[in-house]
Structures are given as C-alpha cells and as structure tokens.
C-alpha cells in the first residue's frame, strides 16, 4: 500500500504543441552580458527564430558579443529604445541589469513587442505592477525567465501537492544558498545597488520562492517579517584579487523571512550567497495528511538535491515513500526559450505568467522593506 502512491504520479499528460517551424520569429536581444549568451545559444537551436538585432549601453560590447557567439548580420544599437524604434521585432529577450528590467520591458510592450524577461522580474513591487499594466494594455506576451519551472522534478513536486496526498498545506520551510558563492566572476553588476538593486534575495531567492509557491498554486502574500545582511559581501577576504569589491558591495548576501499567505499557509524562508554552512536546510511542505521533503543542493541553482520523500501514517504505522528523481529529456533553459517562442507564434499563454511572479516580487519587495524598517509589514498589491 505504501508504494501505491507512486502510481498516481507516473503518467505525464502534459502536451507540448508542435508549431510550424517555417514561420520565422524576429528576435532582438537587450543587454549582451553573460546571461544573454544562454538566450542566444538556445534561440540558435530554434529553426524558426532569427536574431536580427542586439542592443547594449556599453560601446562595442554588442558587436563583440555577436562575434563571440557566432551570430552574423545582426544590427546593433546603443540602447533598447533605438532598437525597438528601428526594427520590426516579434520578441525581445531582456537580459539587462535588474535595475533596468522594468524600463526595457515596459517600452517593448508599449511598442507591441512580446517579452521574455530574465529573472528577477525587477527590483520593487511598484515596478512589477507597472510591467503587468503595460502587458495588459499591450495584449502581448510577457514571460518571466524561471527555467526551473520546466524541470521534471519541479513538475513532480507540483503534481504531488495538487494530488491532495498532503491534505491541506499549512507550513512550508524553503530556501537555499551557497557556502561561498557571491557572483562576481563577471564584475560587480550583481553586487552594486545601482545595477542590481537587490542581492541574493532576488537573484536566487526568487527561484526558491517560485518552487514552493508554484507547487501550492501561488496564494496571495499578506504579511512579511524580513531580515537581510551583508556580512560576507563587506569583507574583502571574500574577494581574492579584488578587495575593492567589498567597498562596492551594496546589496544583501543573506535574507530570511516569515511570510503569511492567503489560506492560512506559513512560509519560512532563507537564502544566501555566502554563509558558514553548506545549506540552510531542505525544503519541507507540511500538510494535514502527509509531509514532503525536497532535498537541498550544495550550490542552490533552482534544482533539487535528490528524490522527493513523502512522510505519511498508514494503519497506525509511519511510512516513508521515496519518489524517484525524474530525467529531463531536454535542457530547461532551452524549454524556457522554446515555449516562449511557441506562445508568440500561437498567441498562447505565457509559459511563466507575470500574474504569478507579481506575487513573487511582492514578497521580495516586502522582505526588503521589512528588513529596512525592522518590523513586520503588510503586502498590498494593487489591482492590475
């Protein structure tokens, strides 16, 4: 009987619509930093996509980027506005600094261009609301770059929760982190307020929040008591060869929060770029009928660290059921690109809708505000 639960999760009924690859989708790249490399590499795998333009504020950067990534004949622009004004684009990938996510996305949507926006959605709740309003007014597709959504194990996590096997979910502990992993191999864009606006809380925290919120249906956040710190980012010892980075560090490297969600669910959250620990703990989801454990990873990147484990009591006996890890037939980043292009071509729904990530961003914003004020704050999300 203990293993019968596994039978409920064997069949994958999700269908991916195959579309005509003869119709080319014209794409522009906004921001040619390192994350744009992954966008371009996967667009190039799509025979129905043509990368026609790229824009970057730094002179010569876009040209160097295109040569390095093997894309020829691409028209280059000094900023997103001049590119969008000059080109007839079907879609853009916004791969800029966090601080400019809102500006670039809103301009594209207002000019009738579909948008794939890299995570985090933006920096503040106000920006997220403005993006969503622009999307609604435009009638275009806005998808947020959460590739873990396409991981088969993440889909299984959601499927287990939706099956009712856990009963009513009432408490979630989640988070992740790195023992040492402040992202500075590409310079200081991730660690300065003027470009990033927010640190580990948004960079990897948004993934952790999405994993559990998506699984339970994205209930509305109500209140949050948050904490952030920057002990490691401010210490030059953590930047061998670049002690000056510690002076430039102006975001968080650790965050924790206690969040109340609609429906009586409590979310206990923590995330870190650097800490004196290998992990802040596994993700656990507690329900009235069963509990679920999601093993953590050593360097948190939006995946899981092992098989899911379901804890139940059957006929008076405590039973643990291991749900085997599932294999991904395709790279998650490619699926992020592919599903977005398919939605653009068919007029379908955004693979990762902004209506959900708006709540994700509201929590991040609430944690930052609460930490600054030193008290619990309410989360008020305006109607879009």
C-alpha positions in Angstrom: 0.0 0.0 0.0 2.9 2.4 0.8 4.0 2.3 -2.8 0.6 2.7 -4.4 1.0 6.5 -4.1 3.7 6.3 -6.8 1.2 5.1 -9.4 -0.7 8.3 -9.1 2.4 10.2 -10.4 3.6 8.0 -13.3 1.6 9.4 -16.2 2.7 12.7 -17.7 -0.3 14.1 -19.6 1.2 17.5 -20.4 1.3 18.0 -24.2 3.6 20.4 -26.0 2.1 21.9 -29.1 4.2 21.4 -32.2 4.1 24.5 -34.4 5.1 25.4 -37.9 8.9 26.0 -37.9 8.7 27.6 -41.3 7.4 30.9 -39.8 10.4 32.9 -38.5 10.1 34.9 -35.3 12.3 38.0 -35.4 14.1 38.5 -32.0 16.1 41.3 -30.5 18.5 40.9 -27.5 18.5 43.8 -25.0 21.7 43.6 -22.9 24.6 41.5 -24.0 26.0 40.2 -20.7 26.7 36.6 -19.8 23.1 35.5 -19.4 22.4 36.7 -22.9 24.8 34.0 -24.1 22.4 31.3 -22.9 19.5 33.1 -24.6 21.3 33.3 -27.9 22.6 29.7 -27.8 19.1 28.4 -27.4 17.5 30.7 -29.9 20.0 29.4 -32.4 18.7 25.9 -31.7 15.2 27.0 -32.9 15.0 26.8 -36.7 12.0 29.2 -36.7 13.9 32.0 -34.9 16.0 34.8 -36.4 18.1 37.0 -34.2 18.1 40.3 -36.1 19.2 42.9 -33.6 21.1 43.5 -30.3 21.4 46.5 -28.0 23.8 47.4 -25.2 24.7 50.6 -23.5 28.4 49.9 -23.5 30.0 50.9 -26.8 31.4 47.9 -28.7 30.0 45.3 -26.3 27.1 44.1 -28.5 29.4 43.8 -31.5 32.0 41.8 -29.5 29.1 39.7 -28.1 27.7 38.8 -31.5 31.1 37.8 -32.9 31.9 35.7 -29.9 28.5 33.9 -30.1 28.6 33.3 -33.9 25.6 35.4 -34.9 26.2 37.3 -38.1 24.2 40.1 -39.8 22.8 41.4 -36.6 22.0 45.1 -36.5 23.5 46.8 -33.4 22.1 49.6 -31.3 23.3 51.7 -28.3 20.1 51.2 -26.3 16.8 49.3 -26.3 14.7 52.3 -27.4 16.6 52.9 -30.6 16.5 49.2 -31.4 12.8 48.8 -30.8 12.0 52.0 -32.7 14.0 51.0 -35.8 13.2 47.3 -36.0 10.0 45.3 -36.7 10.5 42.8 -33.9 8.2 39.9 -32.8 10.0 39.5 -29.5 12.9 40.6 -27.3 14.9 39.0 -24.5 15.5 41.4 -21.7 18.9 40.4 -20.3 19.9 43.7 -18.6 20.7 44.7 -15.0 17.9 44.2 -12.6 17.5 48.0 -12.2 16.6 48.3 -15.9 14.3 45.3 -16.3 11.1 47.4 -15.8 12.1 50.2 -18.2 13.1 47.9 -21.0 10.1 45.5 -20.7 7.6 48.3 -20.5 9.0 50.1 -23.6 8.9 46.9 -25.6 5.4 46.0 -24.6 4.1 49.5 -25.3 5.5 49.2 -28.8 3.8 45.9 -29.5 6.7 43.5 -28.8 6.5 40.3 -26.9 8.9 40.0 -24.0 11.0 37.2 -22.4 12.2 38.9 -19.2 15.1 37.4 -17.2 14.6 36.8 -13.5 14.2 38.5 -11.1 11.2 40.3 -12.6 12.5 43.6 -11.3 13.5 45.3 -8.1 10.4 46.7 -6.5 6.7 45.9 -6.3 5.9 49.2 -7.9 8.0 48.3 -11.0 6.3 44.8 -11.2 2.9 46.4 -11.1 3.9 48.9 -13.9 5.2 46.0 -16.0 2.0 44.0 -15.6 -0.1 47.0 -16.5 1.9 47.5 -19.7 1.5 43.9 -20.5 -2.3 44.0 -20.0 -2.6 47.2 -22.1 -0.5 45.8 -24.9 -2.2 42.4 -25.3 1.3 40.9 -25.9 3.0 38.0 -24.1 5.3 38.6 -21.2 7.0 35.5 -19.8 9.5 35.6 -16.9 12.7 33.6 -17.1 12.2 30.9 -14.5 13.7 27.8 -16.3 13.3 25.6 -13.2 9.6 25.5 -14.0 10.4 23.2 -16.8 12.4 20.7 -14.7 10.6 17.4 -14.5 11.2 17.1 -10.7 9.7 20.5 -10.2 6.7 19.4 -12.1 6.5 16.3 -10.0 6.6 18.4 -6.8 3.6 20.4 -8.0 1.8 17.2 -9.0 2.3 15.6 -5.6 0.8 18.7 -3.9 -2.1 19.0 -6.3 -2.9 15.3 -5.9 -4.2 16.0 -2.4 -1.9 13.5 -0.9 -0.6 16.0 1.6 -4.0 17.2 2.6 -4.2 20.9 3.4 -0.8 22.5 3.3 -0.2 24.8 6.4 3.5 25.3 6.7 6.5 25.5 4.3 10.2 25.8 5.0 12.2 26.7 2.0 15.4 28.4 0.8 18.8 27.6 -0.3 22.2 29.0 -0.6 25.9 28.7 -1.2 28.7 28.3 1.4 30.7 30.8 -0.7 29.1 31.9 -4.0 28.9 35.7 -4.4 28.5 36.2 -8.2 31.5 38.4 -9.1 33.2 36.4 -12.0 31.7 38.9 -14.4 32.4 42.1 -12.4 30.3 44.0 -9.9 26.9 44.2 -11.7 25.4 41.7 -9.3 26.7 43.3 -6.1 26.1 47.1 -6.6 22.8 48.8 -5.8 23.0 51.0 -8.8 22.8 48.0 -11.2 21.4 45.0 -9.2 19.2 46.9 -6.7 18.9 43.7 -4.6 21.2 40.7 -4.0 20.8 37.1 -3.1 17.2 37.7 -2.0 16.2 38.3 -5.7 19.0 36.6 -7.6 18.4 33.0 -6.2 15.7 33.7 -3.7 13.1 34.2 -6.5 13.8 30.6 -7.6 13.3 29.2 -4.2 10.1 31.1 -3.7 8.7 30.1 -7.1 9.4 26.4 -6.4 7.0 26.2 -3.5 4.6 29.0 -4.4 4.0 27.4 -7.8 3.5 24.0 -6.2 0.7 25.3 -3.9 -1.0 27.5 -6.5 0.6 30.9 -5.8 -1.6 32.1 -2.9 -1.6 35.8 -2.3 1.0 37.0 0.2 -0.4 39.0 3.1 2.3 40.0 5.6 6.1 39.5 5.9 8.7 39.9 8.6 12.1 40.0 6.9 15.8 40.3 7.6 18.8 40.9 5.4 22.5 41.2 6.0 25.8 41.8 4.1 28.5 40.5 6.4 30.3 38.5 3.7 29.9 41.0 0.9 31.5 43.7 3.0 34.6 41.6 3.9 37.5 41.9 1.4 38.7 38.4 2.3 35.8 37.0 0.3 37.1 38.7 -2.9 40.6 37.3 -3.6 42.4 39.6 -6.0 39.6 42.2 -5.9 39.4 43.6 -2.3 37.8 46.8 -3.7 34.7 44.8 -4.4 33.9 44.9 -0.7 33.7 48.6 -0.8 31.3 48.5 -3.8 29.1 45.8 -2.3 25.8 47.5 -1.6 23.1 44.7 -1.7 22.2 41.8 0.6 24.1 38.5 0.7 21.7 36.8 3.1 17.9 37.1 3.7 15.3 35.4 5.8 11.6 35.9 6.3 8.4 34.7 7.9 5.6 35.1 5.4 1.8 34.7 5.9 -0.1 33.6 2.8 -3.7 33.6 2.0 -5.4 30.4 3.1 -3.5 30.2 6.4 -0.2 29.0 4.9 3.0 30.0 6.7 6.2 30.3 4.6 9.5 30.2 6.5 12.2 31.3 4.0 16.0 31.9 4.0 18.5 32.4 1.1 22.2 33.1 0.9 25.1 33.8 -1.4 27.6 33.1 1.4 27.3 31.6 4.8 29.2 29.4 7.3 27.1 26.4 6.4 26.7 24.1 3.4 22.9 24.5 3.3 20.2 26.3 5.4 18.2 23.1 5.2 15.9 21.1 3.0 12.6 22.3 1.7 9.7 20.8 3.7 6.0 21.1 3.0 3.7 20.1 5.8 0.1 19.1 5.2 -2.7 17.7 7.4 -2.3 14.2 5.8 1.4 14.0 4.9 4.7 15.9 4.7 7.0 16.2 1.8 10.8 16.7 1.9 12.7 18.3 -1.1 16.5 17.7 -0.6 18.6 20.8 -0.8 21.6 21.2 -3.1 25.1 22.3 -2.2 25.1 25.3 -4.6 21.5 26.3 -5.0 20.5 26.8 -8.6 16.8 26.0 -8.9 17.1 22.2 -8.8 16.7 19.5 -6.2 19.3 17.5 -4.4 17.8 14.1 -4.5 14.5 12.1 -4.6 11.4 13.7 -3.1 10.3 11.9 0.1 6.7 11.6 1.3 6.0 11.0 5.0 2.6 9.5 6.0 0.9 7.4 8.6 -0.9 4.3 7.3 -2.9 2.0 9.5 -1.1 3.4 12.5 2.4 2.9 11.1 4.8 5.7 10.0 5.6 5.2 6.3 8.1 7.0 4.1 7.8 6.8 0.3 10.7 7.9 -1.9 9.6 9.4 -5.3 12.5 8.7 -7.7 14.1 11.6 -9.5 12.9 12.2 -13.0 15.1 12.6 -16.0 14.8 15.7 -18.1 14.6 14.9 -21.8 15.6 18.5 -22.7 17.6 21.3 -21.2 15.4 23.5 -19.0 16.8 26.7 -20.5 16.0 25.6 -24.0 12.4 24.8 -22.9 12.2 28.3 -21.5 13.1 29.7 -24.9 11.1 27.2 -26.9 7.8 27.5 -25.0 8.1 31.3 -25.2 8.5 31.2 -29.0 5.6 28.8 -29.4 3.4 31.1 -27.3 4.4 34.1 -29.5 3.6 32.1 -32.7 0.3 30.7 -31.5 -0.9 33.6 -29.4 -0.9 31.2 -26.4 -0.4 31.9 -22.8 2.9 32.9 -21.3 4.9 29.9 -20.0 5.7 31.7 -16.8 2.9 34.3 -16.3 3.6 37.7 -14.8 0.4 37.3 -12.7 2.2 34.7 -10.6 5.6 36.3 -10.5 4.0 39.6 -9.4 3.3 37.8 -6.1 6.9 36.5 -6.0 8.2 40.1 -6.5 5.7 41.4 -3.9 7.3 39.0 -1.3 10.8 40.0 -2.2 9.8 43.7 -2.0 8.1 43.1 1.3 11.2 41.3 2.8 13.4 44.2 1.7 11.0 46.8 3.2 10.5 44.9 6.4 14.3 44.5 6.9 14.8 48.2 6.4 12.0 49.1 8.8 12.9 46.4 11.4 9.3 45.2 11.7 6.5 43.2 10.0 4.9 44.8 7.0 1.7 44.2 5.1 1.8 43.4 1.4 -0.7 45.4 -0.6 -0.8 44.5 -4.3 -2.8 47.0 -6.5 -5.3 45.7 -9.0 -3.9 45.4 -12.5 
